[in-house]
Amino acid sequence: MKEITSAEFDQEVLAGGKVVLDFYSTECPPCEAVAPKFEGLAALYGKDISFVKMFRQQNKPLAERLGVRSSPTLLFFDNGVQSPVTLTGGIKRSDIIHQLDNMLSKERVEEIKKEIKPTVSEFDVLILGAGPGGLTAGLYLCQSKANTVLIDIALPGGQVSTTHEVSNYPGFIDPQPGYLLSHNMSEQTKQCGTIYKVAVDVTKIDLEKKEVVVDEFETIRAKKMIIATGTSPNLMGVPGEKELKGKGISYCATCDAKYYDDKEVIVIGGGNSAVEEADFISRFASKITMVHQFDALTANKQAQEKLLANQKISVLFSHEPRSFVRDGDKIITEVEDLKTKTVSKLVSDGVFVFIGMKPNIDLFRDKLALDQWGYIKTNEDMLTSMPGIYAVGDVISKKYRQITTAVADGTIAAIAIAKELN
Ligand SMILES: Cc1cc2nc3c(=O)[nH]c(=O)nc-3n(C[C@H](O)[C@H](O)[C@H](O)COP(=O)(O)OP(=O)(O)OC[C@H]3O[C@@H](n4cnc5c(N)ncnc54)[C@H](O)[C@@H]3O)c2cc1C
């Protein structure tokens, strides 16, 4: 693999052949996450495709000319022509492979795939999920000198990284941007020496063997395992939702509210998340209509008072969405009045959904004792129904799901495990 500068770009990239170019930056965790994947794939595909990288900060004009706006960004060139596909952010190995395979013949791809050698690595502790629960467990275990690996299908940080502001995490006088709080948590755990495998595809989980396969070829085994996979937003399951997900229907205000400057939006839900996020969206949107199934909000009193004082927000109580349809730039939301059973249509520029969460347990649902809502049951040491398998954070059965409670669970599991390992 070669490091090049803008001066060498024409000769190394545009002169011909197949090239993949990685624009990276320093102090960039997603760049650090993609670097070993890029190197590994260079060894595999290097005979057919040139792998080059360029330091973005020192080659800014070229990066801008090529449309590179964030780091890392991977660009693909074939005979001097840039592919319209670019990869950026938490880039998965499978995403890069997909692009590389498209540049080669089917036969050659098959030959290359035969060269992939499965690997096996062993650790004291394997943590699945790098949100606050997993990161805290990783920190404590690392400080107790346990050889620990943290695996996440996304970049580290969990839900906190997409929360606009956190005002109730102790130790900070002012509210902290969620991305910053999660970044600091992640860097603290990483600096201690915990191994990170992030933005990977988790292709198999074997709880009996305490084994996880990532990116189809890398088996990671450990003496103990902690499940810290958190929760995902519930979907409404009404017609049009799947089709418009990410295309007008969003589940993350921090990610998408900024696209609704002076626009009208609908927020579905009435609990704490819905109320707090509606308040945040009102910094951008000109009008927000909340649709809530009950005849009163279920958020805490303080959040409710703030919401009701906000002139931009109104609430449609005792209503439920029935369908979503795109009409040009607008989304038509059909809502039913649960008391009168009449159906009406709301026109908006976008819809945000905050109707609760479900535990991320799909890959091991049948193996562990769960509560009636599907959350993992644990004892006071965070041990699950299986020996050596612990669970922490939002994915476990408990009353309150907060950053502080996830962090506390991670602490308890790590101390219990460290004692057992000793
Ligand atoms: C909109 C919103 C606002 C919030 N605001 C606050 C607040 O202000 N204060 C507060 O205290 N709490 C807040 N919370 C709650 C808080 O974010 C959670 O309680 C906390 O993040 C839980 O941490 P966790 O580590 O258990 O899980 P998460 O933060 O959900 O992290 C789980 C991690 O596991 C990963 N993962 C999932 N499946 C797999 C898999 N199969 N393999 C590997 N990795 C996987 C995910 O990618 C993720 O990184 C908020 C939540 C939301 C949704």
The ligand as an SDF file (V2000), in Angstrom:
LIG
                    3D

 53 58  0  0  0  0  0  0  0  0999 V2000
  -33.1000    9.8040   21.7790 C   0  0  0  0  0  0  0  0  0  0  0  0
  -32.5020    9.3390   23.0760 C   0  0  0  0  0  0  0  0  0  0  0  0
  -32.0890   10.2540   24.0210 C   0  0  0  0  0  0  0  0  0  0  0  0
  -31.5270    9.8240   25.2430 C   0  0  0  0  0  0  0  0  0  0  0  0
  -31.1320   10.7500   26.1550 N   0  0  0  0  0  0  0  0  0  0  0  0
  -30.5780   10.3390   27.3200 C   0  0  0  0  0  0  0  0  0  0  0  0
  -30.1260   11.2930   28.3050 C   0  0  0  0  0  0  0  0  0  0  0  0
  -30.2290   12.4980   28.0960 O   0  0  0  0  0  0  0  0  0  0  0  0
  -29.5730   10.8050   29.4580 N   0  0  0  0  0  0  0  0  0  0  0  0
  -29.4400    9.4680   29.7180 C   0  0  0  0  0  0  0  0  0  0  0  0
  -28.9160    9.0930   30.7670 O   0  0  0  0  0  0  0  0  0  0  0  0
  -29.8720    8.5520   28.8120 N   0  0  0  0  0  0  0  0  0  0  0  0
  -30.4180    8.9480   27.6240 C   0  0  0  0  0  0  0  0  0  0  0  0
  -30.8550    8.0160   26.7160 N   0  0  0  0  0  0  0  0  0  0  0  0
  -30.7060    6.5800   27.0460 C   0  0  0  0  0  0  0  0  0  0  0  0
  -29.2480    6.1300   26.8730 C   0  0  0  0  0  0  0  0  0  0  0  0
  -28.7760    6.5400   25.6040 O   0  0  0  0  0  0  0  0  0  0  0  0
  -29.1490    4.6200   27.0260 C   0  0  0  0  0  0  0  0  0  0  0  0
  -29.6940    4.2480   28.2680 O   0  0  0  0  0  0  0  0  0  0  0  0
  -27.6940    4.1310   26.9440 C   0  0  0  0  0  0  0  0  0  0  0  0
  -27.0850    4.5230   25.7310 O   0  0  0  0  0  0  0  0  0  0  0  0
  -27.6510    2.6130   27.0520 C   0  0  0  0  0  0  0  0  0  0  0  0
  -26.3320    2.1820   26.8830 O   0  0  0  0  0  0  0  0  0  0  0  0
  -26.0050    0.7020   26.3790 P   0  0  0  0  0  0  0  0  0  0  0  0
  -24.5270    0.5930   26.3780 O   0  0  0  0  0  0  0  0  0  0  0  0
  -26.7730   -0.2790   27.1590 O   0  0  0  0  0  0  0  0  0  0  0  0
  -26.5940    0.5810   24.9040 O   0  0  0  0  0  0  0  0  0  0  0  0
  -26.4440    1.4610   23.5910 P   0  0  0  0  0  0  0  0  0  0  0  0
  -26.0390    2.8480   23.8940 O   0  0  0  0  0  0  0  0  0  0  0  0
  -27.7090    1.2480   22.8500 O   0  0  0  0  0  0  0  0  0  0  0  0
  -25.2500    0.7470   22.8190 O   0  0  0  0  0  0  0  0  0  0  0  0
  -25.3860   -0.5480   22.2910 C   0  0  0  0  0  0  0  0  0  0  0  0
  -24.2900   -0.7920   21.2550 C   0  0  0  0  0  0  0  0  0  0  0  0
  -24.3810   -2.1620   20.8230 O   0  0  0  0  0  0  0  0  0  0  0  0
  -24.1940   -2.2170   19.4220 C   0  0  0  0  0  0  0  0  0  0  0  0
  -24.8080   -3.4370   18.8960 N   0  0  0  0  0  0  0  0  0  0  0  0
  -26.1270   -3.6930   18.6630 C   0  0  0  0  0  0  0  0  0  0  0  0
  -26.2790   -4.9460   18.1900 N   0  0  0  0  0  0  0  0  0  0  0  0
  -25.0420   -5.4910   18.1260 C   0  0  0  0  0  0  0  0  0  0  0  0
  -24.5360   -6.7730   17.7080 C   0  0  0  0  0  0  0  0  0  0  0  0
  -25.3340   -7.7530   17.2670 N   0  0  0  0  0  0  0  0  0  0  0  0
  -23.2040   -6.9730   17.7540 N   0  0  0  0  0  0  0  0  0  0  0  0
  -22.3670   -6.0090   18.2090 C   0  0  0  0  0  0  0  0  0  0  0  0
  -22.7860   -4.7880   18.6050 N   0  0  0  0  0  0  0  0  0  0  0  0
  -24.1070   -4.5330   18.5660 C   0  0  0  0  0  0  0  0  0  0  0  0
  -24.8130   -0.9260   18.8910 C   0  0  0  0  0  0  0  0  0  0  0  0
  -24.2600   -0.5910   17.6290 O   0  0  0  0  0  0  0  0  0  0  0  0
  -24.4270    0.0740   20.0030 C   0  0  0  0  0  0  0  0  0  0  0  0
  -23.2150    0.7100   19.7350 O   0  0  0  0  0  0  0  0  0  0  0  0
  -31.3890    8.4280   25.4970 C   0  0  0  0  0  0  0  0  0  0  0  0
  -31.7930    7.5020   24.5170 C   0  0  0  0  0  0  0  0  0  0  0  0
  -32.3460    7.9420   23.3250 C   0  0  0  0  0  0  0  0  0  0  0  0
  -32.7580    6.9450   22.2860 C   0  0  0  0  0  0  0  0  0  0  0  0
  1  2  1  0
  2  3  1  0
  2 52  2  0
  3  4  2  0
  4  5  1  0
  4 50  1  0
  5  6  2  0
  6  7  1  0
  6 13  1  0
  7  8  2  0
  7  9  1  0
  9 10  1  0
 10 11  2  0
 10 12  1  0
 12 13  2  0
 13 14  1  0
 14 15  1  0
 14 50  1  0
 15 16  1  0
 16 17  1  0
 16 18  1  0
 18 19  1  0
 18 20  1  0
 20 21  1  0
 20 22  1  0
 22 23  1  0
 23 24  1  0
 24 25  2  0
 24 26  1  0
 24 27  1  0
 27 28  1  0
 28 29  2  0
 28 30  1  0
 28 31  1  0
 31 32  1  0
 32 33  1  0
 33 34  1  0
 33 48  1  0
 34 35  1  0
 35 36  1  0
 35 46  1  0
 36 37  1  0
 36 45  1  0
 37 38  2  0
 38 39  1  0
 39 40  1  0
 39 45  2  0
 40 41  1  0
 40 42  2  0
 42 43  1  0
 43 44  2  0
 44 45  1  0
 46 47  1  0
 46 48  1  0
 48 49  1  0
 50 51  2  0
 51 52  1  0
 52 53  1  0
M  END
$$$$
